[in-house]
Amino acid sequence: MSEIAAAMGLTSLESMAEVTLTNHRNYARYRRRLSEVPGVRLVPYDESEQHSHQFVVLEIDVEAASLSRDELSDVLRAEGVLARR
């Protein structure tokens, strides 16, 4: 790692707790709201471990959701949500 990258990493550590808390709140909101969507399952984090909750991973049942993973990804991107396969 370069010195510049290390310096940037050190400055981001100062706000890590706040970012992690925000990510956890967002994850909990996704979990609540997506629990009622047919064919969409949020992959849970192991709550006995520490996580940054940076990513929300979904599994899509194409038949139950009536759309594919790629179609959902396109819809999310159109709404300004960063979504990847």
Backbone as a printed PyTorch tensor [residue, N CA C, xyz], in Angstrom:
tensor([[[  0.8540,  -1.1650,   0.0000],
         [  0.0000,   0.0000,   0.0000],
         [  0.9060,   1.2350,   0.0000]],

        [[  0.5650,   2.1860,  -0.8100],
         [  1.3470,   3.4220,  -0.8660],
         [  1.0720,   4.2700,   0.3780]],

        [[  1.9460,   5.2260,   0.6250],
         [  1.7590,   6.1170,   1.7790],
         [  0.4850,   6.9460,   1.6420]],

        [[  0.1730,   7.3400,   0.4230],
         [ -1.0450,   8.1260,   0.1940],
         [ -2.2820,   7.2880,   0.5030]],

        [[ -2.2820,   6.0410,   0.0390],
         [ -3.4150,   5.1520,   0.3170],
         [ -3.5370,   4.8990,   1.8130]],

        [[ -2.3940,   4.7190,   2.5000],
         [ -2.4160,   4.4990,   3.9450],
         [ -2.9570,   5.7220,   4.6760]],

        [[ -2.5610,   6.9040,   4.2430],
         [ -3.0500,   8.1350,   4.8650],
         [ -4.5620,   8.2760,   4.6850]],

        [[ -5.0490,   7.9590,   3.4980],
         [ -6.4940,   8.0220,   3.2520],
         [ -7.2200,   7.0110,   4.1380]],

        [[ -6.6410,   5.8200,   4.2720],
         [ -7.2380,   4.7990,   5.1310],
         [ -7.3160,   5.2560,   6.5740]],

        [[ -6.2680,   5.8810,   7.0510],
         [ -6.2590,   6.3680,   8.4340],
         [ -7.3320,   7.4210,   8.6720]],

        [[ -7.5340,   8.3080,   7.7110],
         [ -8.5570,   9.3400,   7.8970],
         [ -9.9620,   8.7380,   7.8690]],

        [[-10.1430,   7.6750,   7.0980],
         [-11.4730,   7.0510,   7.0490],
         [-11.7700,   6.2680,   8.3220]],

        [[-10.7480,   5.8650,   9.0660],
         [-10.9790,   5.1570,  10.3250],
         [-11.6930,   6.0360,  11.3440]],

        [[-11.4690,   7.3320,  11.2500],
         [-12.1040,   8.2620,  12.1880],
         [-13.6300,   8.2110,  12.1100]],

        [[-14.1620,   7.9580,  10.9310],
         [-15.6180,   7.9420,  10.7530],
         [-16.1780,   6.5250,  10.5840]],

        [[-15.3520,   5.5230,  10.8120],
         [-15.7780,   4.1410,  10.5740],
         [-16.9910,   3.7310,  11.4170]],

        [[-17.0070,   4.0950,  12.6840],
         [-18.1310,   3.7220,  13.5490],
         [-19.4400,   4.3300,  13.0450]],

        [[-19.3880,   5.5860,  12.6310],
         [-20.5880,   6.2620,  12.1240],
         [-21.0650,   5.6270,  10.8170]],

        [[-20.1410,   5.3260,   9.9240],
         [-20.4880,   4.6990,   8.6440],
         [-21.0800,   3.3170,   8.8840]],

        [[-20.4740,   2.5500,   9.7830],
         [-20.9690,   1.2060,  10.0840],
         [-22.3730,   1.2660,  10.6800]],

        [[-22.6190,   2.2180,  11.5660],
         [-23.9550,   2.3730,  12.1620],
         [-24.9940,   2.7170,  11.0970]],

        [[-24.6470,   3.6160,  10.2010],
         [-25.5530,   3.9820,   9.1110],
         [-25.8220,   2.7730,   8.2160]],

        [[-24.7780,   2.0290,   7.8740],
         [-24.9370,   0.8320,   7.0480],
         [-25.8400,  -0.1850,   7.7360]],

        [[-25.6680,  -0.3530,   9.0510],
         [-26.4820,  -1.3160,   9.7960],
         [-27.9470,  -0.8920,   9.7870]],

        [[-28.2030,   0.3950,   9.9580],
         [-29.5930,   0.8960,   9.9090],
         [-30.2110,   0.6560,   8.5290]],

        [[-29.4310,   0.9420,   7.4840],
         [-29.9190,   0.7210,   6.1190],
         [-30.2030,  -0.7560,   5.8730]],

        [[-29.3030,  -1.6180,   6.3270],
         [-29.4810,  -3.0670,   6.1810],
         [-30.7660,  -3.5190,   6.8890]],

        [[-30.9780,  -3.0390,   8.1100],
         [-32.1850,  -3.4100,   8.8610],
         [-33.4430,  -2.9360,   8.1380]],

        [[-33.3770,  -1.7620,   7.5380],
         [-34.5200,  -1.2330,   6.7850],
         [-34.7970,  -2.1040,   5.5610]],

        [[-33.7400,  -2.4480,   4.8260],
         [-33.9050,  -3.3570,   3.6810],
         [-34.5130,  -4.6790,   4.1400]],

        [[-34.0100,  -5.2370,   5.2340],
         [-34.4980,  -6.5300,   5.7290],
         [-35.9900,  -6.4570,   6.0450]],

        [[-36.4030,  -5.3930,   6.7340],
         [-37.8310,  -5.2470,   7.0730],
         [-38.6950,  -5.1170,   5.8270]],

        [[-38.3010,  -4.2200,   4.9520],
         [-39.1590,  -3.9200,   3.8070],
         [-39.1480,  -5.0280,   2.7510]],

        [[-38.0290,  -5.6900,   2.5780],
         [-37.9620,  -6.7460,   1.5640],
         [-38.5590,  -8.0610,   2.0440]],

        [[-38.8010,  -8.1830,   3.3460],
         [-39.3580,  -9.4310,   3.8700],
         [-40.7540,  -9.7100,   3.3110]],

        [[-41.4320,  -8.6930,   2.8390],
         [-42.7870,  -8.8560,   2.3110],
         [-42.8300,  -8.9700,   0.7880]],

        [[-41.6740,  -8.9070,   0.1310],
         [-41.6350,  -8.9570,  -1.3350],
         [-41.4820, -10.4050,  -1.7790]],

        [[-42.4630, -10.9330,  -2.5050],
         [-42.3810, -12.3260,  -2.9480],
         [-41.1790, -12.5570,  -3.8680]],

        [[-40.4610, -13.6380,  -3.6090],
         [-39.3620, -14.0310,  -4.4760],
         [-38.0530, -13.3190,  -4.2150]],

        [[-38.0260, -12.4430,  -3.2290],
         [-36.7930, -11.7260,  -2.8900],
         [-36.4100, -12.1080,  -1.4640]],

        [[-35.1900, -12.6180,  -1.3270],
         [-34.6980, -13.0110,   0.0000],
         [-33.3870, -12.2950,   0.2690]],

        [[-33.3460, -11.5770,   1.3660],
         [-32.1250, -10.9100,   1.7890],
         [-31.2450, -11.9400,   2.4910]],

        [[-30.0110, -12.0780,   2.0600],
         [-29.0730, -13.0100,   2.6860],
         [-28.6090, -12.3720,   3.9910]],

        [[-28.8810, -13.0390,   5.1170],
         [-28.5740, -12.4130,   6.4070],
         [-27.0890, -12.4740,   6.7590]],

        [[-26.6440, -11.4830,   7.5050],
         [-25.3110, -11.5090,   8.0990],
         [-25.3760, -12.3640,   9.3510]],

        [[-24.2640, -12.9620,   9.7140],
         [-24.1600, -13.6750,  10.9810],
         [-24.0080, -12.6100,  12.0650]],

        [[-25.0650, -12.3910,  12.8260],
         [-25.0750, -11.3120,  13.8070],
         [-24.1560, -11.5900,  14.9980]],

        [[-23.6070, -12.8080,  15.1000],
         [-22.6490, -13.0900,  16.1750],
         [-21.2590, -12.5810,  15.8100]],

        [[-21.1000, -12.0880,  14.5840],
         [-19.8300, -11.5280,  14.1250],
         [-20.0000, -10.0400,  13.8580]],

        [[-18.8800,  -9.3110,  13.8020],
         [-18.9270,  -7.8880,  13.4810],
         [-18.8680,  -7.7160,  11.9680]],

        [[-19.6870,  -6.8120,  11.4590],
         [-19.7420,  -6.5410,  10.0230],
         [-19.8820,  -5.0430,   9.7980]],

        [[-19.4270,  -4.6030,   8.6450],
         [-19.6370,  -3.2030,   8.2740],
         [-21.0130,  -3.0260,   7.6350]],

        [[-21.6650,  -4.1380,   7.2760],
         [-22.9670,  -4.1000,   6.5990],
         [-22.9170,  -3.2350,   5.3450]],

        [[-21.7700,  -3.2530,   4.6910],
         [-21.5850,  -2.4320,   3.4940],
         [-22.4180,  -2.9420,   2.3230]],

        [[-22.6380,  -4.2530,   2.2890],
         [-23.3500,  -4.8370,   1.1550],
         [-24.6590,  -5.4670,   1.6090]],

        [[-25.6640,  -5.3580,   0.7610],
         [-26.9310,  -6.0470,   0.9620],
         [-27.0360,  -7.0430,  -0.1910]],

        [[-27.0390,  -8.3270,   0.1510],
         [-27.0540,  -9.3790,  -0.8620],
         [-28.4510,  -9.9760,  -0.9140]],

        [[-28.9850, -10.0740,  -2.1310],
         [-30.3250, -10.6200,  -2.3290],
         [-30.2630, -11.8700,  -3.1770]],

        [[-31.1620, -12.7980,  -2.9010],
         [-31.3950, -13.9450,  -3.7750],
         [-32.7730, -13.7530,  -4.3900]],

        [[-32.8450, -13.9790,  -5.6960],
         [-34.0960, -13.7580,  -6.4160],
         [-34.6300, -15.0850,  -6.9320]],

        [[-35.8720, -15.3980,  -6.5860],
         [-36.5930, -16.5360,  -7.1580],
         [-37.3690, -15.9740,  -8.3390]],

        [[-36.9040, -16.2780,  -9.5490],
         [-37.4540, -15.6570, -10.7630],
         [-38.9530, -15.8780, -10.8800]],

        [[-39.4100, -17.0810, -10.6080],
         [-40.8440, -17.3640, -10.7580],
         [-41.6820, -16.5980,  -9.7400]],

        [[-41.2560, -16.5880,  -8.4910],
         [-42.0330, -15.9150,  -7.4460],
         [-41.9530, -14.3980,  -7.5640]],

        [[-40.8070, -13.8810,  -8.0100],
         [-40.6230, -12.4300,  -8.1080],
         [-41.1290, -11.8700,  -9.4290]],

        [[-41.3160, -12.7210, -10.4050],
         [-41.7700, -12.3160, -11.7380],
         [-40.7750, -11.4200, -12.4690]],

        [[-39.5260, -11.4600, -12.0510],
         [-38.4650, -10.7960, -12.7900],
         [-37.1280, -11.4340, -12.4030]],

        [[-36.1750, -11.3070, -13.3010],
         [-34.8710, -11.9270, -13.0750],
         [-33.9630, -11.0010, -12.2750]],

        [[-32.8540, -11.5600, -11.8460],
         [-31.8540, -10.7600, -11.1400],
         [-31.4090,  -9.5730, -11.9820]],

        [[-31.1420,  -9.8230, -13.2730],
         [-30.6760,  -8.7580, -14.1550],
         [-31.7560,  -7.6920, -14.3690]],

        [[-33.0040,  -8.1230, -14.4870],
         [-34.0950,  -7.1580, -14.6410],
         [-34.2330,  -6.2950, -13.3820]],

        [[-34.1330,  -6.9340, -12.2210],
         [-34.2000,  -6.1860, -10.9610],
         [-33.0320,  -5.2130, -10.8600]],

        [[-31.8630,  -5.6570, -11.2370],
         [-30.6830,  -4.7940, -11.2200],
         [-30.8910,  -3.5690, -12.1060]],

        [[-31.4750,  -3.7680, -13.2820],
         [-31.7560,  -2.6480, -14.1920],
         [-32.7490,  -1.6640, -13.5690]],

        [[-33.7850,  -2.1770, -12.9300],
         [-34.7850,  -1.3170, -12.2860],
         [-34.1380,  -0.5180, -11.1560]],

        [[-33.3290,  -1.1920, -10.3430],
         [-32.6740,  -0.5020,  -9.2340],
         [-31.7460,   0.6030,  -9.7320]],

        [[-30.9680,   0.2990, -10.7690],
         [-30.0640,   1.3130, -11.3280],
         [-30.8470,   2.5090, -11.8730]],

        [[-31.9850,   2.2420, -12.5050],
         [-32.8150,   3.3250, -13.0400],
         [-33.3310,   4.2260, -11.9070]],

        [[-33.4480,   3.6700, -10.7090],
         [-33.8950,   4.4340,  -9.5550],
         [-32.7320,   5.0230,  -8.7600]],

        [[-31.5120,   4.8910,  -9.2840],
         [-30.3460,   5.4770,  -8.6210],
         [-29.7190,   4.6170,  -7.5610]],

        [[-30.0680,   3.3300,  -7.5280],
         [-29.4920,   2.4020,  -6.5410],
         [-28.3500,   1.6600,  -7.2000]],

        [[-27.1780,   1.7010,  -6.5630],
         [-26.0270,   0.9740,  -7.0910],
         [-26.2630,  -0.5070,  -6.8500]],

        [[-26.4020,  -1.2660,  -7.9130],
         [-26.6530,  -2.7000,  -7.8110],
         [-25.7260,  -3.4350,  -8.7740]],

        [[-25.1730,  -4.5320,  -8.2830],
         [-24.2820,  -5.3500,  -9.1210],
         [-24.6810,  -6.8080,  -8.9900]],

        [[-24.2240,  -7.5670,  -9.9950],
         [-24.4340,  -9.0140,  -9.9230],
         [-23.5000,  -9.6000,  -8.8960]]])
